[in-house]
Amino acid sequence: MLVTSNGETAGALSAGCIEEEVAKHAGDVIASGKPKLVSFDTRRRFGCSGSIEIFIERLDDGVILALKEKIAARQTCNIITVFEGSGPLGSSIAEFSPSIHAFVQRIEPAIRLLIFGEGTDADALAAQAQLLGWEVYVLPSITELRVGIDHRTAVVIATHNFGRDCAALRQLLPLGLRYVGLMGPRRRREELLIDVLDTGATLTSELFAPAGLDLGAEMPEEIALSIVAEIQRVFASASGECLRDRKAPIHQENSVTWEELPA
């Protein structure tokens, strides 16, 4: 969670129980420059189960600028908070030595969503993805592609034109993408794949066709919700099951680890 000197915040630590109080503590840390470790007993004060400790520190310009550069370059990076003895020393994006204990949080670039197609389906999908802060490009066809494709890129093909869909699939399926979604019925998918395979194209990308989760969607906005939810599931490596039926904790822990860094 980031807190600015004027009290603005970005990100969250809970469902909204402690953020306001943490922001107040952060104001003191920004003013003094001294880090602080704050404990909350969420069982007594907030009616939640458990307790939480929050380390609050003032970040120097170097960390912020390094993070900004990594995000602009769409590179994964680690923010590392170093601990020595009984307390935290501070955070950095740099490598360290000697061997130390550290709290490591992996920061991934925003999902880049390429939508090939125009009309109500594409507009609804773009609007839904933008709500999540994704980087969205709506293009009429694959020939208009001018942006890079990387490990955090998802594609939805919704041109509703057989030739344009074929052209897009021929170029995208060999790239090893984690998500290539195709709108339309299964029978049309099979016809498209026959055409694509006849050209000798390889299929190393994950193809989701028809695109979307089974939400009973009919209207463009509902269909967009089902596709965006499926993309989120894929990139988060989640099951997509109802949380009511999930036996494991709700929040995944794979983006934050406690490590002993080598010398």
N, C-alpha and C positions, 0 to 999 in steps of 0.2 A: 504494500500500500504506500503510495506516495502522498505526502502532505506538503503543500507550499507554505511560504512564509505568511501569505494572506489567508490561510485556512482552507484553501481549495484542496480537494482530495481526488485521487484516482485509484481505482482498485478497492478491494475490501478484504477483511480478515474474518468476517463472520456473516451471519444473515442480517446484520445491522444492529446487533446488540451492543457492541463496544466501540464502534468506529468514532462516534462523536467524542467519547472520553479520550480515546487514543490520539485524536487530532489535537485535543487540548494539551496533552502531555507533549506532543510533537512540537507545539509552539514554544514550550519551555526549552526543549532540546535545541531547536533552531536558534533561539536567542542566546543560550549559554554555550552551545557547542559540545556539551557533555552528554554522552549517550546514557540511556536509561533502560532498565529492565522492569517492566510493569506486569504484575500478576493479577488475573481476574478469576474469582471463583464463580463460574457461570451457574453452578447449581443453586446457590443462595440468591444471587442478585438478579439472574436473568431467566431462571427456570429451565436452563439447558443442562445437559449432562456433562460433567467434567470441569476441567479448569484449563486455562491457557496463559502462557507467558509471551509477552510481546517485547521484542528488542527494538528500541527506537534510537536512531542515530541521525546526525546531520551528514548528508552526503556532500562531498566536495564537487566542484565543477568537473574535475577529471572523470569521475565515475559517470556523471550525467552525460557528458559529451561522448564518452566511450560507448555508453548504451545507445545514445542517439545515432552514432555512426553504425553500430551493429544493426539496429532496426532499419536504417535507411538502406543498408546493403543487403537486407533480408538474410542475415546470418544468425544462426543460433548462438547464444552466448550464455555464460554462467555468471550469476552474481554470487560472490563468495563472502560469507561473513565468518571471520576468523575468531576462534575461541582459544584462550590460553589460560590455564589455571581454572579459576572459577567463573570467569566472565568473558563476554565478547569484546573484541578489540575494535572491529570495524569492518566495512564491506569494500569490495573491490571487484573489478572484472579481470584483473591481471593474474598471472601465475605467481606462486609463492614458493619460498623455501625458508627455513628447514621444514621437516615434517611437523604438521600441525593438524588440529581438529578444526573442521569448518562445516558450516551450514551452507549447502549449495543449492541454489534455485536456478533451474534451466528456463531461459526465456526464449520462446520460439517466435519467429515472425508471424504476423497475422496471415490467415489463410487468404490466398489470392484466388479469386473465383473468376474464371473466364466463361462467359455465357455467349454462345454462338446462336444468334437468332434475334428476331424482333417481334414486338407485339405484346399482348397482355401477359403471356406466360413469362417472357423475359423480364418485363417491367416488374412483375410481382416478385420474381425470384431475386432480382437486384435489390429491391426495397427490403426484403426480408434479410438478405445477407448483410446489407449495410447497417441494419439495426445491431448486428453483432460486431461491428467494427471491421469487417472483412474488407479487403481491397478488391473492388469489383470492376470488371470491364465487360461491357456489352458490345458485341461485334456482330455484324450481319453475316460474316462467313469467315472461314479459316484464312482466306487470302488477305484479310484485314489485320491479321495478328502482327502486332509490333512490340509486344511486351514479352519479357522473359518467362520461361516456365522452369520452376524449381521444385524442391521436395515438399513445399507447402502450397502447391498449386492444385486446385480442383477445376474440373471442366464440366459444363453441362451443355449438351448439344440440343438445341430446340429450334432449328431453322424450319422444320416441317417441310423441307424440300429434299427429295431423295438424293439428288446429285450433290448438294451442299453437305448433307449429312455424311455421304460416302467420302467426300474429300476431307472432311474433318476427321473422320475415323481413321482414314489411311495415314494421316499425319500424326495423330495423337496416340493411337494404340501401341505403336512401337516404342514410346518414350518411357515406359515403366512408371506411369503416374499412379498414385494411390486411388484416385477417383476420377473416372470418366463416366458421366451420366448421360443417358440417351432417353429423351422423351418419346413416347409413342408405344404402341402395342407390341407384344412379343413377336407376332408374325412379321411385322415390319423389321424388327431387329434381325430376325433370321435372314431376311432378304438382303439387308444391308451388309451383314457379315459375310454372306456368300460373295457379294460383289467385292468387298474389301480383301478377302482371302484370295480371290482370283487374281488380284494385282500383286500377290506375293508379300503383302504386309504381314509383319509379325505382331502377335498379340501379347505384349508384356505388361500393358497397363491393366488395371482392374476396371472392368466394364460393369456398370450398373444399369441394366436395361430390362424393363422400364425403371427409370430413376425414381427414387423416393421410398419411404417407409409406408406401410399399410396403415394409414390414418383415416381411411374412408373419405379421402379428399376428392372433391369434384370441381370446385371453383379455383381459378388461378392462384388466389392467395393461399388456399388450403394446400394445393399442390406444391407451391413454393415452400410452405412450412415443412411438408413431408420430405422434400429434397434437401433443404438446408439441415434438417435434423439428421438425415442420413449422412451427409458430409461431415457434420460435427461428430457423429458416432465413429466414422472411419478414422478421422484424424486424431481423435482421443483414444482410439483403440478400446472403445466401450462396447458393452453388450447390446444396448438398446432395449433391455428388458425394463419392465415397470419397477420403479424403486421399491414399491410395496413388496415385490417378490425377491428383491435382491438380498442375499445373505451377508455380503461383504459391506464395509463402510461405504457411505454415499460418495465421499470425495476420494478420488484417486491420489496416490502419494508419489507417483513416478516422476513428477517434475521437481520434487524437493527431496534431497537426501542429506544424511549426516555422514561425513566422510573424514578419513584421515588422509590428508594430502601427502604424497611422497616428497622426500627431500629432493 
